[in-house]
Amino acid sequence: MLMTVIITLVVVVGVAVFMAVPAMRVNKAESAGGEDQ
Protein backbone atom coordinates (compact mmCIF):
# COMPACT_ATOMS: atom_id res chain seq x y z
CA MET A 1 0.00 0.00 0.00
CA LEU A 2 2.76 2.42 0.95
CA MET A 3 4.63 1.73 -2.28
CA THR A 4 1.46 2.46 -4.26
CA VAL A 5 1.06 5.81 -2.53
CA ILE A 6 4.71 6.73 -3.11
CA ILE A 7 4.56 5.77 -6.79
CA THR A 8 1.34 7.75 -7.22
CA LEU A 9 2.90 10.84 -5.62
CA VAL A 10 6.01 10.55 -7.82
CA VAL A 11 3.85 10.27 -10.94
CA VAL A 12 1.67 13.23 -9.95
CA VAL A 13 4.68 15.41 -9.15
CA GLY A 14 6.40 14.36 -12.38
CA VAL A 15 3.34 15.25 -14.45
CA ALA A 16 2.94 18.57 -12.61
CA VAL A 17 6.57 19.51 -13.30
CA PHE A 18 6.29 18.33 -16.92
CA MET A 19 3.23 20.57 -17.38
CA ALA A 20 4.57 23.55 -15.41
CA VAL A 21 8.00 23.91 -17.07
CA PRO A 22 6.69 24.77 -20.58
CA ALA A 23 4.02 27.03 -19.06
CA MET A 24 6.67 28.93 -17.08
CA ARG A 25 8.81 29.31 -20.21
CA VAL A 26 5.81 30.64 -22.16
CA ASN A 27 4.93 33.09 -19.38
CA LYS A 28 8.54 34.34 -19.21
CA ALA A 29 8.66 34.76 -22.99
CA GLU A 30 5.40 36.74 -22.96
CA SER A 31 6.49 38.93 -20.04
CA ALA A 32 9.81 39.57 -21.83
CA GLY A 33 7.89 41.66 -24.39
CA GLY A 34 7.08 39.13 -27.10
CA GLU A 35 3.58 39.32 -28.58
CA ASP A 36 4.16 37.06 -31.56
CA GLN A 37 0.89 35.20 -31.06
mmCIF file as gemmi writes it, N, C-alpha and C atoms, coordinates in Angstrom:
data_model
loop_
_atom_site.group_PDB
_atom_site.id
_atom_site.type_symbol
_atom_site.label_atom_id
_atom_site.label_alt_id
_atom_site.label_comp_id
_atom_site.label_asym_id
_atom_site.label_entity_id
_atom_site.label_seq_id
_atom_site.pdbx_PDB_ins_code
_atom_site.Cartn_x
_atom_site.Cartn_y
_atom_site.Cartn_z
_atom_site.occupancy
_atom_site.B_iso_or_equiv
_atom_site.pdbx_formal_charge
_atom_site.auth_seq_id
_atom_site.auth_asym_id
_atom_site.pdbx_PDB_model_num
ATOM 1 N N . MET Axp A 1 ? 0.849 -1.201 0 1 0 ? 1 A 1
ATOM 2 C CA . MET Axp A 1 ? 0 0 0 1 0 ? 1 A 1
ATOM 3 C C . MET Axp A 1 ? 0.879 1.243 0 1 0 ? 1 A 1
ATOM 4 N N . LEU Axp A 2 ? 1.902 1.24 0.866 1 0 ? 2 A 1
ATOM 5 C CA . LEU Axp A 2 ? 2.759 2.423 0.953 1 0 ? 2 A 1
ATOM 6 C C . LEU Axp A 2 ? 3.484 2.654 -0.366 1 0 ? 2 A 1
ATOM 7 N N . MET Axp A 3 ? 3.938 1.585 -0.994 1 0 ? 3 A 1
ATOM 8 C CA . MET Axp A 3 ? 4.632 1.735 -2.281 1 0 ? 3 A 1
ATOM 9 C C . MET Axp A 3 ? 3.697 2.332 -3.32 1 0 ? 3 A 1
ATOM 10 N N . THR Axp A 4 ? 2.425 1.918 -3.3 1 0 ? 4 A 1
ATOM 11 C CA . THR Axp A 4 ? 1.465 2.456 -4.262 1 0 ? 4 A 1
ATOM 12 C C . THR Axp A 4 ? 1.296 3.951 -4.066 1 0 ? 4 A 1
ATOM 13 N N . VAL Axp A 5 ? 1.219 4.385 -2.813 1 0 ? 5 A 1
ATOM 14 C CA . VAL Axp A 5 ? 1.059 5.813 -2.527 1 0 ? 5 A 1
ATOM 15 C C . VAL Axp A 5 ? 2.295 6.58 -2.991 1 0 ? 5 A 1
ATOM 16 N N . ILE Axp A 6 ? 3.471 6.042 -2.72 1 0 ? 6 A 1
ATOM 17 C CA . ILE Axp A 6 ? 4.709 6.726 -3.109 1 0 ? 6 A 1
ATOM 18 C C . ILE Axp A 6 ? 4.795 6.837 -4.629 1 0 ? 6 A 1
ATOM 19 N N . ILE Axp A 7 ? 4.495 5.742 -5.325 1 0 ? 7 A 1
ATOM 20 C CA . ILE Axp A 7 ? 4.556 5.766 -6.79 1 0 ? 7 A 1
ATOM 21 C C . ILE Axp A 7 ? 3.555 6.772 -7.336 1 0 ? 7 A 1
ATOM 22 N N . THR Axp A 8 ? 2.349 6.801 -6.757 1 0 ? 8 A 1
ATOM 23 C CA . THR Axp A 8 ? 1.338 7.752 -7.22 1 0 ? 8 A 1
ATOM 24 C C . THR Axp A 8 ? 1.819 9.181 -7.03 1 0 ? 8 A 1
ATOM 25 N N . LEU Axp A 9 ? 2.409 9.479 -5.874 1 0 ? 9 A 1
ATOM 26 C CA . LEU Axp A 9 ? 2.903 10.839 -5.622 1 0 ? 9 A 1
ATOM 27 C C . LEU Axp A 9 ? 4.007 11.2 -6.61 1 0 ? 9 A 1
ATOM 28 N N . VAL Axp A 10 ? 4.915 10.274 -6.876 1 0 ? 10 A 1
ATOM 29 C CA . VAL Axp A 10 ? 6.007 10.546 -7.822 1 0 ? 10 A 1
ATOM 30 C C . VAL Axp A 10 ? 5.441 10.842 -9.206 1 0 ? 10 A 1
ATOM 31 N N . VAL Axp A 11 ? 4.452 10.063 -9.623 1 0 ? 11 A 1
ATOM 32 C CA . VAL Axp A 11 ? 3.854 10.269 -10.945 1 0 ? 11 A 1
ATOM 33 C C . VAL Axp A 11 ? 3.158 11.625 -11.001 1 0 ? 11 A 1
ATOM 34 N N . VAL Axp A 12 ? 2.396 11.953 -9.962 1 0 ? 12 A 1
ATOM 35 C CA . VAL Axp A 12 ? 1.671 13.228 -9.948 1 0 ? 12 A 1
ATOM 36 C C . VAL Axp A 12 ? 2.647 14.395 -9.989 1 0 ? 12 A 1
ATOM 37 N N . VAL Axp A 13 ? 3.696 14.33 -9.173 1 0 ? 13 A 1
ATOM 38 C CA . VAL Axp A 13 ? 4.684 15.415 -9.152 1 0 ? 13 A 1
ATOM 39 C C . VAL Axp A 13 ? 5.39 15.504 -10.5 1 0 ? 13 A 1
ATOM 40 N N . GLY Axp A 14 ? 5.73 14.365 -11.075 1 0 ? 14 A 1
ATOM 41 C CA . GLY Axp A 14 ? 6.397 14.364 -12.379 1 0 ? 14 A 1
ATOM 42 C C . GLY Axp A 14 ? 5.53 15.007 -13.443 1 0 ? 14 A 1
ATOM 43 N N . VAL Axp A 15 ? 4.246 14.66 -13.468 1 0 ? 15 A 1
ATOM 44 C CA . VAL Axp A 15 ? 3.338 15.254 -14.452 1 0 ? 15 A 1
ATOM 45 C C . VAL Axp A 15 ? 3.196 16.75 -14.199 1 0 ? 15 A 1
ATOM 46 N N . ALA Axp A 16 ? 3.094 17.147 -12.94 1 0 ? 16 A 1
ATOM 47 C CA . ALA Axp A 16 ? 2.942 18.567 -12.613 1 0 ? 16 A 1
ATOM 48 C C . ALA Axp A 16 ? 4.155 19.355 -13.091 1 0 ? 16 A 1
ATOM 49 N N . VAL Axp A 17 ? 5.354 18.825 -12.847 1 0 ? 17 A 1
ATOM 50 C CA . VAL Axp A 17 ? 6.573 19.512 -13.304 1 0 ? 17 A 1
ATOM 51 C C . VAL Axp A 17 ? 6.612 19.538 -14.827 1 0 ? 17 A 1
ATOM 52 N N . PHE Axp A 18 ? 6.265 18.416 -15.455 1 0 ? 18 A 1
ATOM 53 C CA . PHE Axp A 18 ? 6.293 18.329 -16.916 1 0 ? 18 A 1
ATOM 54 C C . PHE Axp A 18 ? 5.335 19.345 -17.528 1 0 ? 18 A 1
ATOM 55 N N . MET Axp A 19 ? 4.195 19.602 -16.864 1 0 ? 19 A 1
ATOM 56 C CA . MET Axp A 19 ? 3.228 20.571 -17.376 1 0 ? 19 A 1
ATOM 57 C C . MET Axp A 19 ? 3.644 21.995 -17.034 1 0 ? 19 A 1
ATOM 58 N N . ALA Axp A 20 ? 4.284 22.195 -15.889 1 0 ? 20 A 1
ATOM 59 C CA . ALA Axp A 20 ? 4.574 23.553 -15.407 1 0 ? 20 A 1
ATOM 60 C C . ALA Axp A 20 ? 5.777 24.163 -16.118 1 0 ? 20 A 1
ATOM 61 N N . VAL Axp A 21 ? 6.778 23.358 -16.462 1 0 ? 21 A 1
ATOM 62 C CA . VAL Axp A 21 ? 8 23.914 -17.07 1 0 ? 21 A 1
ATOM 63 C C . VAL Axp A 21 ? 7.691 24.637 -18.379 1 0 ? 21 A 1
ATOM 64 N N . PRO Axp A 22 ? 6.991 24.03 -19.346 1 0 ? 22 A 1
ATOM 65 C CA . PRO Axp A 22 ? 6.686 24.769 -20.583 1 0 ? 22 A 1
ATOM 66 C C . PRO Axp A 22 ? 5.814 25.989 -20.309 1 0 ? 22 A 1
ATOM 67 N N . ALA Axp A 23 ? 4.888 25.892 -19.369 1 0 ? 23 A 1
ATOM 68 C CA . ALA Axp A 23 ? 4.018 27.031 -19.063 1 0 ? 23 A 1
ATOM 69 C C . ALA Axp A 23 ? 4.844 28.185 -18.509 1 0 ? 23 A 1
ATOM 70 N N . MET Axp A 24 ? 5.815 27.879 -17.635 1 0 ? 24 A 1
ATOM 71 C CA . MET Axp A 24 ? 6.666 28.929 -17.076 1 0 ? 24 A 1
ATOM 72 C C . MET Axp A 24 ? 7.502 29.568 -18.179 1 0 ? 24 A 1
ATOM 73 N N . ARG Axp A 25 ? 8.011 28.761 -19.107 1 0 ? 25 A 1
ATOM 74 C CA . ARG Axp A 25 ? 8.809 29.306 -20.209 1 0 ? 25 A 1
ATOM 75 C C . ARG Axp A 25 ? 7.954 30.22 -21.068 1 0 ? 25 A 1
ATOM 76 N N . VAL Axp A 26 ? 6.704 29.815 -21.346 1 0 ? 26 A 1
ATOM 77 C CA . VAL Axp A 26 ? 5.81 30.644 -22.165 1 0 ? 26 A 1
ATOM 78 C C . VAL Axp A 26 ? 5.513 31.949 -21.443 1 0 ? 26 A 1
ATOM 79 N N . ASN Axp A 27 ? 5.244 31.879 -20.141 1 0 ? 27 A 1
ATOM 80 C CA . ASN Axp A 27 ? 4.935 33.094 -19.381 1 0 ? 27 A 1
ATOM 81 C C . ASN Axp A 27 ? 6.13 34.034 -19.371 1 0 ? 27 A 1
ATOM 82 N N . LYS Axp A 28 ? 7.339 33.502 -19.205 1 0 ? 28 A 1
ATOM 83 C CA . LYS Axp A 28 ? 8.535 34.343 -19.206 1 0 ? 28 A 1
ATOM 84 C C . LYS Axp A 28 ? 8.723 34.978 -20.578 1 0 ? 28 A 1
ATOM 85 N N . ALA Axp A 29 ? 8.489 34.222 -21.642 1 0 ? 29 A 1
ATOM 86 C CA . ALA Axp A 29 ? 8.656 34.755 -22.991 1 0 ? 29 A 1
ATOM 87 C C . ALA Axp A 29 ? 7.649 35.879 -23.232 1 0 ? 29 A 1
ATOM 88 N N . GLU Axp A 30 ? 6.415 35.706 -22.759 1 0 ? 30 A 1
ATOM 89 C CA . GLU Axp A 30 ? 5.403 36.745 -22.957 1 0 ? 30 A 1
ATOM 90 C C . GLU Axp A 30 ? 5.743 37.98 -22.134 1 0 ? 30 A 1
ATOM 91 N N . SER Axp A 31 ? 6.183 37.79 -20.897 1 0 ? 31 A 1
ATOM 92 C CA . SER Axp A 31 ? 6.49 38.932 -20.036 1 0 ? 31 A 1
ATOM 93 C C . SER Axp A 31 ? 7.75 39.643 -20.517 1 0 ? 31 A 1
ATOM 94 N N . ALA Axp A 32 ? 8.576 38.965 -21.334 1 0 ? 32 A 1
ATOM 95 C CA . ALA Axp A 32 ? 9.809 39.573 -21.831 1 0 ? 32 A 1
ATOM 96 C C . ALA Axp A 32 ? 9.513 40.578 -22.938 1 0 ? 32 A 1
ATOM 97 N N . GLY Axp A 33 ? 8.252 40.674 -23.375 1 0 ? 33 A 1
ATOM 98 C CA . GLY Axp A 33 ? 7.886 41.665 -24.388 1 0 ? 33 A 1
ATOM 99 C C . GLY Axp A 33 ? 7.711 41.037 -25.75 1 0 ? 33 A 1
ATOM 100 N N . GLY Axp A 34 ? 7.292 39.78 -25.809 1 0 ? 34 A 1
ATOM 101 C CA . GLY Axp A 34 ? 7.085 39.132 -27.102 1 0 ? 34 A 1
ATOM 102 C C . GLY Axp A 34 ? 5.611 38.846 -27.319 1 0 ? 34 A 1
ATOM 103 N N . GLU Axp A 35 ? 5 39.565 -28.275 1 0 ? 35 A 1
ATOM 104 C CA . GLU Axp A 35 ? 3.582 39.324 -28.58 1 0 ? 35 A 1
ATOM 105 C C . GLU Axp A 35 ? 3.491 38.769 -29.993 1 0 ? 35 A 1
ATOM 106 N N . ASP Axp A 36 ? 4.158 37.646 -30.219 1 0 ? 36 A 1
ATOM 107 C CA . ASP Axp A 36 ? 4.157 37.065 -31.556 1 0 ? 36 A 1
ATOM 108 C C . ASP Axp A 36 ? 2.809 36.427 -31.871 1 0 ? 36 A 1
ATOM 109 N N . GLN Axp A 37 ? 2.185 35.849 -30.833 1 0 ? 37 A 1
ATOM 110 C CA . GLN Axp A 37 ? 0.893 35.196 -31.064 1 0 ? 37 A 1
ATOM 111 C C . GLN Axp A 37 ? -0.233 36.083 -30.563 1 0 ? 37 A 1
